[in-house]
Amino acid sequence: MVTTSNGNYHVEINVQQKWPKGEIACGDVFMSDIFREEGRTILVLSDGIGHGIKANVLATLTATMALKYTRFHTKPEISARIIMDALPKSSDGKENYATFTIIEIETDGLVRIINYDNPPVLIIRNGEAYYPKEQELEVRGRENIGKVLRSREFIARKEDRLVFLSDGVVQSGLGKKRYPLGWEIENITDFALNQVNRMTDISAAKLARKIINQASINDNFEVKDDTTCGVIYFREPRKLMLITGPPFYKIKDYDFADRIRSFNGKRIICGGTTAEIIGRELGIDVKIEHLPKTYEMLPPAASMEGFDMVTEGILTLGKVEEILENYNSEFRLLDSPADNVVKLLLEHDSIDIIV
């Protein structure tokens, strides 16, 4: 996940991928970079022709060059020509190529989208699809006659979302009874809008995962092509406080509790003694939750009014560390106290830790 911020909103970026069974590499490649001194974030999704290693190499070359030339403000139609000239030709003389989508985000909210042969980027605003004016740019060079880049610009607003895809998503379900022509961009748009309107605060990761999972379902749970979905979400920063240690001196207990009470965000307490002190100072009862299951022999969680989670300290935090060290996008989190702490940590952007 990539994250960046400006003074008005946080930008959450997440990309999910699946590729055909038996392939050791994905033919879709996503790259990004944040240039803080310039106030720019650049994202590139490239889809190499074919599958596997060959497609991955083509997409990696394309994404690397696209990121570099965008970084140096090269005109898109010029950088596209350089990219196409640089890609190696196959032994039979046929052209090797990769499609690409470039998304550039500036801190003032300006978003630029350059698209070459990838599915169009879906922009969601106020629960509806938003279509800024599109401009066509012809790729330079006689050998590139007929090749067109599609460019769009707009100023992002808080709660806007962008969904960018490879054609594996659009073509999922191709030839099946439900989607004989594939899932198609119109159906994907309806699906994404339905998710956003049902869950108005759905994260970038969750929306991308839902779209990828549905594409997999369309192909009977085995995607036939490299399949990538990325989501960009402009939203209010999510703040979390993790409290895991009481003050060294008892005289500081009230100030400690008052600081926690005034925090504007979600709050987790990890530590029984810490919870008791905060409860005493704020006049809140600590209630132990006796769960029907035990997870990794961890002590049960508790509940306190005004706090999102209350757990034991050392053992739970040790398990949290273990989960985070091994976490990836395929990791399935359970319903244990430690797993629930991890879920909250991953969902938030700004985390204050009181030790």
C-alpha positions in Angstrom: 0.0 0.0 0.0 1.2 3.5 -0.9 0.1 6.5 1.2 0.6 10.2 0.9 -1.1 13.3 2.2 -1.7 17.0 1.8 -3.3 19.5 4.2 -6.8 18.6 3.2 -6.9 14.8 2.8 -5.0 11.6 3.0 -4.4 9.6 -0.2 -4.7 5.9 0.3 -3.5 3.7 -2.6 -3.7 -0.1 -2.8 -3.2 -2.6 -5.6 -4.3 -6.2 -5.7 -3.3 -8.9 -8.2 -3.9 -12.4 -9.3 -2.3 -14.4 -12.2 -3.0 -17.7 -14.0 -2.2 -20.9 -12.2 1.2 -22.3 -13.2 2.8 -18.9 -14.0 5.7 -17.9 -11.7 5.4 -14.1 -12.3 2.6 -11.7 -13.0 2.6 -10.0 -16.4 1.1 -6.8 -14.9 3.6 -4.6 -13.1 2.7 -1.7 -10.7 5.3 0.9 -9.7 5.0 4.1 -7.7 7.2 6.8 -6.2 6.6 9.8 -4.0 8.6 13.0 -4.7 8.0 15.0 -1.6 10.3 17.9 -2.6 8.1 18.4 -5.6 4.8 17.5 -4.0 4.1 14.7 -6.6 3.1 11.1 -6.4 3.4 9.0 -9.6 1.8 5.6 -10.2 2.2 3.3 -13.2 0.4 0.1 -14.1 1.8 -1.7 -17.1 0.4 -4.9 -18.7 3.0 -6.8 -20.8 1.7 -8.8 -23.9 1.3 -12.5 -23.1 1.8 -14.1 -19.7 4.5 -15.0 -17.3 8.2 -14.0 -17.4 8.1 -12.5 -20.9 5.1 -10.3 -20.1 6.6 -9.3 -16.7 9.9 -8.2 -18.4 8.0 -6.1 -20.9 5.8 -4.6 -18.3 8.7 -3.9 -15.9 10.7 -2.1 -18.7 7.6 0.0 -19.6 6.7 0.9 -16.0 10.3 1.8 -15.2 10.6 4.1 -18.2 7.2 5.6 -17.8 7.9 6.5 -14.1 11.3 8.0 -15.0 10.0 10.2 -17.9 7.0 11.3 -16.0 9.3 12.3 -13.1 11.2 14.6 -15.5 8.0 16.1 -17.0 8.6 14.6 -20.5 5.6 15.0 -22.8 3.6 11.8 -22.7 3.5 11.4 -26.5 7.3 11.7 -26.6 7.9 9.3 -23.7 5.5 6.8 -25.2 7.5 6.8 -28.5 10.8 6.3 -26.5 9.2 3.4 -24.6 7.9 1.7 -27.7 11.2 2.1 -29.5 13.1 0.6 -26.6 11.0 -2.6 -26.2 12.8 -5.6 -27.7 11.3 -7.1 -30.9 10.5 -10.8 -30.9 12.5 -13.3 -33.0 9.8 -13.4 -35.7 10.0 -9.6 -36.1 6.6 -9.0 -34.5 6.3 -6.0 -32.2 6.5 -6.6 -28.4 4.6 -4.1 -26.4 3.0 -3.3 -23.1 0.0 -1.2 -22.3 0.2 1.4 -19.5 -1.7 3.7 -17.2 0.2 6.7 -15.6 -1.5 8.6 -12.8 0.2 11.7 -11.4 -1.1 13.3 -8.2 0.0 16.7 -7.0 -0.4 18.1 -3.5 -2.7 20.8 -4.7 -5.1 18.1 -5.8 -4.4 18.1 -9.5 -4.7 14.6 -11.0 -3.4 13.7 -14.4 -4.2 10.3 -16.1 -2.4 9.1 -19.2 -3.7 5.8 -20.6 -2.4 3.7 -23.5 -4.6 0.7 -24.3 -5.5 -0.2 -20.7 -9.1 -0.1 -19.6 -10.3 3.4 -18.8 -9.7 4.6 -15.2 -13.0 4.8 -13.3 -13.4 8.0 -11.2 -16.0 7.9 -8.5 -17.4 11.2 -7.0 -20.4 11.5 -4.8 -21.3 7.8 -5.4 -21.5 8.2 -9.1 -19.1 7.8 -12.1 -17.4 11.1 -13.0 -16.1 11.8 -16.5 -13.6 14.7 -16.9 -12.9 15.9 -20.4 -10.7 13.5 -22.3 -7.9 14.6 -24.7 -6.3 12.4 -27.4 -2.5 12.6 -27.9 -1.0 10.9 -30.9 2.2 9.0 -30.2 5.2 10.6 -32.1 6.9 8.8 -35.0 5.9 7.3 -38.4 6.0 3.8 -37.0 3.4 4.8 -34.4 0.7 6.1 -36.7 -2.7 5.3 -35.2 -1.4 4.9 -31.7 -3.2 7.2 -29.3 -2.8 8.2 -25.6 -5.9 9.3 -23.7 -5.3 12.1 -21.2 -7.6 13.5 -18.5 -7.0 16.1 -15.8 -9.2 17.1 -12.8 -8.9 18.5 -9.3 -9.5 15.8 -6.7 -12.0 16.3 -3.9 -12.2 14.6 -0.5 -14.0 11.2 -0.9 -13.1 10.8 -4.6 -11.9 7.4 -5.7 -10.0 6.2 -8.7 -10.1 2.6 -9.9 -7.5 1.5 -12.4 -7.4 -1.9 -14.0 -5.6 -4.3 -16.4 -7.6 -6.0 -19.1 -7.7 -9.3 -17.0 -10.4 -7.7 -14.9 -12.4 -6.5 -17.9 -12.1 -9.8 -19.7 -12.9 -12.0 -16.7 -15.8 -14.4 -17.4 -15.2 -14.2 -21.1 -17.2 -16.9 -22.9 -19.3 -17.8 -19.8 -23.1 -17.7 -19.8 -23.3 -14.6 -17.5 -20.6 -12.6 -19.3 -20.1 -13.9 -22.8 -18.1 -10.8 -23.8 -16.3 -10.6 -20.4 -17.2 -8.6 -17.3 -16.8 -5.3 -19.3 -16.2 -1.8 -18.0 -19.9 -1.0 -17.6 -20.5 -3.9 -15.3 -17.3 -3.2 -13.3 -18.5 0.4 -12.9 -21.9 -0.8 -11.6 -20.2 -3.2 -9.2 -17.7 -0.6 -7.8 -20.5 2.0 -7.4 -22.6 -0.5 -5.5 -19.8 -1.3 -3.1 -19.1 2.4 -2.5 -22.7 3.3 -1.9 -23.2 0.3 0.4 -20.0 1.0 2.4 -19.3 4.7 2.1 -16.0 4.5 4.0 -14.7 1.3 2.2 -11.0 1.4 2.1 -8.9 1.3 -1.0 -7.6 -2.2 -0.1 -11.1 -3.6 0.5 -12.5 -2.2 -2.7 -9.6 -3.4 -4.8 -9.8 -6.8 -3.2 -13.6 -7.1 -3.8 -13.1 -6.3 -7.5 -10.3 -8.8 -7.9 -12.2 -11.5 -6.1 -15.2 -10.9 -8.3 -13.1 -11.2 -11.4 -11.8 -14.5 -10.0 -15.3 -15.7 -9.4 -16.2 -14.8 -13.0 -13.5 -17.3 -14.1 -14.6 -20.0 -11.6 -11.9 -19.0 -9.2 -9.0 -19.5 -11.6 -8.2 -16.3 -13.5 -7.2 -16.8 -17.2 -5.1 -13.7 -17.5 -3.0 -11.5 -15.4 -5.5 -9.5 -13.3 -4.8 -6.2 -11.5 -7.0 -3.7 -9.7 -5.7 -0.6 -8.0 -7.8 2.0 -6.0 -6.9 5.5 -5.0 -9.0 7.0 -2.2 -8.8 10.7 -1.2 -10.1 10.8 2.4 -9.9 12.2 5.9 -6.8 10.9 7.7 -7.6 8.0 10.1 -6.0 8.5 13.6 -5.3 5.8 16.2 -3.8 5.8 19.6 -2.2 2.7 21.1 -1.7 2.9 24.9 0.5 0.3 26.4 2.1 1.7 29.5 1.0 3.8 32.6 3.0 6.8 33.9 6.0 6.0 36.0 4.7 8.3 38.8 1.2 7.9 40.2 0.9 11.7 40.4 0.9 11.8 36.6 -2.1 9.4 36.2 -4.7 12.1 35.8 -2.8 14.0 33.1 -2.1 10.7 31.4 -5.8 9.8 31.3 -6.9 13.3 30.3 -4.5 13.3 27.3 -6.1 10.0 26.2 -9.6 11.2 26.7 -9.0 14.3 24.5 -7.5 12.3 21.6 -9.6 12.7 18.4 -9.5 9.2 16.9 -9.8 5.5 17.8 -8.1 4.2 20.9 -6.6 0.8 21.9 -5.3 -0.1 25.4 -2.9 -3.0 25.6 -2.2 -3.8 29.3 -4.5 -4.7 32.2 -2.8 -2.3 34.7 -2.9 0.5 32.2 -6.6 -0.1 31.6 -7.4 -0.1 35.3 -5.6 3.2 35.8 -7.4 4.9 32.9 -10.7 3.4 34.0 -10.2 4.7 37.6 -9.2 8.2 36.5 -12.0 8.5 33.9 -14.7 6.7 36.0 -15.1 3.9 33.5 -15.6 0.2 34.3 -13.4 -2.4 32.7 -15.4 -5.5 31.6 -13.6 -8.8 30.7 -15.0 -10.5 27.6 -15.1 -14.3 28.1 -14.8 -15.6 24.5 -15.9 -19.1 23.6 -12.5 -19.7 21.9 -8.9 -19.1 22.9 -6.4 -18.0 20.3 -2.7 -18.8 20.7 -3.3 -19.0 24.5 -3.8 -15.2 24.7 -5.7 -13.7 27.6 -9.2 -12.5 26.8 -10.0 -9.0 25.7 -11.9 -6.5 27.7 -14.2 -3.6 26.9 -14.4 0.0 28.2 -16.8 2.7 27.1 -15.1 5.1 24.7 -12.3 2.7 23.7 -12.3 0.5 20.6 -10.2 -2.3 22.1 -8.7 -3.3 25.5 -6.3 -6.3 25.6 -3.6 -7.8 27.8 -0.2 -6.2 27.2 3.0 -8.2 26.7 1.7 -11.5 25.2 -0.8 -9.7 22.9 1.8 -7.2 21.7 4.3 -10.0 21.1 1.8 -11.8 18.9 1.0 -8.5 17.1 4.7 -8.1 16.3 4.8 -11.7 14.9 1.8 -11.1 12.7 3.1 -7.8 11.3 6.5 -9.4 10.5 4.8 -12.1 8.4 1.9 -10.0 7.0 1.2 -9.7 3.3 -1.9 -9.1 1.2 -2.8 -12.8 1.2 -2.6 -13.1 5.0 -5.9 -14.0 6.6 -6.5 -12.3 9.9 -8.5 -14.1 12.6 -10.7 -12.8 15.3 -8.2 -13.0 18.2 -7.2 -9.9 20.3 -3.9 -9.7 18.5 -5.4 -10.0 15.0 -7.9 -7.4 15.8 -5.2 -5.0 17.0 -3.4 -5.6 13.7 -6.6 -4.9 11.7 -6.9 -1.5 13.4 -3.2 -0.7 12.9 -3.4 -1.5 9.2 -6.6 0.6 8.8 -5.1 3.8 10.2 -2.7 6.4 8.8 -1.5 8.3 11.9 -0.7 6.2 15.0 0.3 7.7 18.3 1.9 5.2 20.7 2.0 5.8 24.4 4.5 3.5 26.2 
